[in-house]
Amino acid sequence: MAKVWRALAAAFAIGANGSAFAQESWQGKTISIIVGSAPGGSYDLYARLVARSLGRFLPGNPNVVARNLPGAASVAGGRFVVEGAKDGTVLGAPLNTLPLQQLLEPEKASFDVNLFQWLGSVASPTNLLATWHASGVKTFADARRREVVIGASSSGTTMEMYPLMANSLFGTKFKVVTGYLGGAEINLAMERGEVGGRGANAYQSYAFQNPDWLRDGKLNLIFQMALERDPLMKDTPTLLEFARDEEERQVVSMMAVTELVGRSLFVSSGVSPERVELLRKGLAEAAKDGLFLEEAGKAGLDIDFVPGERLQKLVGELMRASPAVVARFKRAVRPQK
């Protein structure tokens, strides 16, 4: 009789586990990664890199595809994710400034970033503001003396925020022109002389996509947005180095901390904790997989994984910034009327 009971217990356990697996499996489904920026930029490249590997590390081995939905500094893509399926088949890959949109314009927020469930970030590349060699602005000091046109995509992106913050806090004369489809279009505009620089881009992106620009001195690296200098740009100052008091340091630090959000993924609050845990685990495993790292290396993409739990805490702390610092930040990154 004891053997019978043990057999029944084992059968029940197998059935329960099988049922749980089936319930949390994505077998036969397609997971969409909604990229909140245009094709060709580093956000898009990282999202597509993840899409090619993530399915191998999720129950049911689903097909994973990246779909671009740019607009309103990733708010359009964020809204799509929030309003989408709650079974973990719709993931967001936003611009790292998406959490800031709620701080800057809470009255226009169509969703609560505090309710996002962050899965992790595969990289946090250091971004910088750069000017073209023919612009006449080679240093930060030059930018304080001479106006230079800076190309940006949509309002509310780091491409616009970097130069506006430098203008507001430190007296530079960057003239920001928005409306470009994405970074690739701004790069062409620099080559044609339409603009004198680009508001923000990762150093690694230039190194991979335009290595001759760095090799031949076609780019002037004006400042980087980080808490401390990246070893790859040890001669390029951080914007934080120009801060003259504690409030300025906190304002610039908000922007620098946002950069740590990096190339991240999230799901809406409606996705079950069980599926969130599976997605976090799958992303973490993909980020250390040999084939994933090999493909990233060939594409010139650095991998520096941040777990979802840490990212959740990081974004939460950012959203709790003091009202005074948020107010100063708003003034610093908005166009002057």
Residue pairs with C-beta under 8 A, 6 or more apart in sequence:
21 59
24 59
24 272
24 274
24 275
24 278
25 59
25 60
26 55
26 58
26 59
26 60
26 61
26 62
26 88
26 89
27 59
27 60
27 61
27 62
28 60
28 62
29 60
29 62
29 63
29 87
29 89
30 62
30 63
30 64
30 65
30 89
31 54
31 55
31 58
31 62
31 63
31 64
31 65
31 88
31 89
31 90
31 91
32 64
32 65
32 66
32 67
32 89
32 90
32 91
33 47
33 50
33 51
33 64
33 65
33 66
33 67
33 91
33 92
33 93
33 265
34 67
34 69
34 77
34 80
34 81
34 84
34 90
34 91
34 92
34 93
35 43
35 44
35 47
35 66
35 67
35 68
35 69
35 70
35 77
35 93
36 43
36 69
36 70
36 71
36 73
36 74
36 75
36 76
36 77
36 78
36 92
36 93
36 94
36 95
36 98
37 43
37 44
37 68
37 70
37 74
37 95
37 153
37 182
38 44
38 68
38 70
38 153
38 181
38 182
38 183
38 184
39 68
39 182
40 182
40 183
40 184
41 182
41 183
41 184
41 205
42 125
42 183
42 201
42 202
42 204
42 205
42 263
42 301
43 93
43 94
43 95
43 263
44 66
44 68
45 299
45 301
46 93
46 122
46 123
46 263
46 301
47 66
47 93
47 263
47 265
48 66
49 122
49 292
49 295
49 296
49 299
49 301
50 64
50 66
50 93
50 122
50 265
50 283
50 286
51 64
51 65
51 66
52 64
52 295
53 286
53 289
53 291
53 292
53 295
54 64
54 282
54 283
54 286
55 61
55 62
55 63
55 64
56 286
56 289
57 281
57 282
57 283
57 285
57 286
57 289
58 278
58 279
58 282
59 278
62 89
66 93
69 76
69 77
69 80
70 76
70 77
70 153
70 154
70 181
70 182
71 77
71 154
72 154
72 156
73 95
73 97
73 98
73 101
73 154
73 155
73 156
73 157
74 92
74 94
74 95
74 97
74 98
74 101
75 98
75 101
75 110
75 156
77 92
77 93
77 94
78 92
78 94
78 98
78 111
79 110
79 111
80 90
80 92
81 90
81 91
81 92
81 266
81 267
81 268
82 110
82 111
82 268
82 269
83 268
84 90
84 268
86 268
86 270
86 271
86 272
87 271
87 275
88 267
88 271
88 272
88 275
88 276
88 278
88 279
90 267
90 268
91 119
91 265
91 266
91 267
91 279
92 116
92 265
92 266
92 267
93 263
93 264
93 265
94 264
94 266
95 157
95 158
96 158
96 258
96 259
96 260
96 261
96 262
96 263
96 264
97 156
97 157
97 158
97 161
97 258
98 113
99 113
99 258
99 261
99 315
99 318
99 319
100 156
100 254
100 258
100 318
101 109
101 113
101 156
102 109
102 112
102 113
102 319
103 318
103 319
103 321
103 326
103 329
103 330
104 156
104 326
104 329
104 330
104 333
104 334
112 269
113 315
113 319
114 316
114 319
115 268
115 269
116 266
116 267
116 268
116 269
116 315
117 266
117 267
117 268
117 269
117 271
117 276
117 308
117 312
118 264
118 265
118 266
118 308
118 311
118 312
118 315
119 264
119 265
119 266
119 267
119 276
119 279
119 280
119 283
119 308
119 311
120 264
120 265
120 280
120 283
120 284
120 287
120 305
120 306
120 307
120 308
120 311
121 260
121 261
121 262
121 263
121 264
121 265
121 305
121 306
121 311
122 262
122 263
122 264
122 283
122 287
122 303
122 304
122 305
123 262
123 263
123 301
123 302
123 303
123 304
123 305
124 259
124 260
124 261
124 262
124 263
124 304
124 306
125 202
125 203
125 204
125 205
125 262
125 263
125 302
126 202
126 203
126 224
126 225
126 226
126 230
126 232
126 233
126 259
127 158
127 162
127 200
127 201
127 202
127 203
127 224
127 225
127 259
128 200
128 201
128 202
128 203
128 221
128 222
128 223
128 224
128 225
128 233
128 236
129 150
129 162
129 163
129 166
129 174
129 197
129 198
129 199
129 200
129 222
129 223
129 225
130 197
130 198
130 201
130 206
130 219
130 220
130 221
130 222
131 137
131 138
131 143
131 148
131 150
131 196
131 197
131 219
131 220
131 222
132 190
132 191
132 193
132 195
132 196
132 197
132 218
132 219
132 220
133 217
133 218
133 219
133 220
134 193
134 196
135 148
135 196
135 197
135 220
136 142
136 146
136 148
136 196
137 143
137 146
137 148
137 196
137 197
137 220
137 222
138 220
139 220
139 222
140 166
140 170
140 172
140 222
140 223
140 237
140 242
143 166
143 172
143 173
143 174
143 222
144 170
144 171
144 172
144 173
145 173
146 173
147 173
147 174
147 175
148 173
148 174
148 175
148 196
148 197
149 175
149 176
149 177
149 194
149 195
149 196
149 197
150 159
150 163
150 174
150 175
150 176
150 177
150 195
150 196
150 197
150 198
150 199
151 159
151 177
151 180
151 186
151 189
151 190
151 194
151 195
151 197
151 198
151 199
152 159
152 160
152 163
152 176
152 177
152 178
152 180
152 186
152 198
152 199
152 200
153 159
153 160
153 178
153 179
153 180
153 181
153 182
153 183
153 186
154 160
154 178
154 179
155 178
155 335
157 199
157 200
158 199
158 200
158 225
158 255
158 258
158 259
159 178
159 183
159 186
159 198
159 199
159 200
160 176
160 178
160 199
160 333
160 335
161 199
161 200
161 255
161 333
162 199
162 200
162 223
162 225
162 239
162 255
163 172
163 174
163 176
163 199
164 174
164 176
164 332
164 333
164 334
164 335
165 239
165 251
165 252
165 255
165 332
165 333
166 172
166 174
166 223
166 239
167 173
167 174
167 336
168 331
168 332
168 333
168 336
169 242
169 243
169 248
169 251
169 252
169 332
170 239
170 242
174 197
174 199
176 199
176 335
177 195
180 186
180 189
183 198
183 201
183 205
186 195
186 198
186 199
187 198
187 209
187 210
189 195
190 196
190 197
190 198
197 220
197 222
200 225
203 221
203 224
203 230
203 232
203 233
204 232
204 300
204 301
204 302
205 300
206 213
206 214
206 219
207 214
207 232
207 300
208 299
208 300
208 301
209 300
210 218
210 219
212 218
213 219
221 233
221 235
221 236
222 236
223 236
223 237
223 238
223 239
223 242
224 230
224 233
224 236
224 237
224 238
224 239
225 238
225 239
225 255
225 256
225 259
226 238
226 240
226 256
226 259
227 238
227 240
227 253
227 256
227 257
228 238
229 236
229 237
229 238
230 236
238 256
239 252
239 255
239 256
240 249
240 252
240 253
240 256
243 249
243 251
243 252
247 324
247 325
247 328
250 321
250 322
250 325
251 325
251 328
251 329
251 332
254 318
254 321
254 325
254 326
254 329
255 329
255 333
257 314
257 317
257 318
258 318
260 306
260 314
261 311
261 314
261 315
262 304
262 306
264 306
264 311
265 279
265 283
267 275
267 276
267 279
271 279
276 308
280 307
280 308
280 309
283 308
284 305
284 307
284 308
286 292
287 303
287 305
288 305
292 303
293 303
296 302
296 303
306 314
321 329
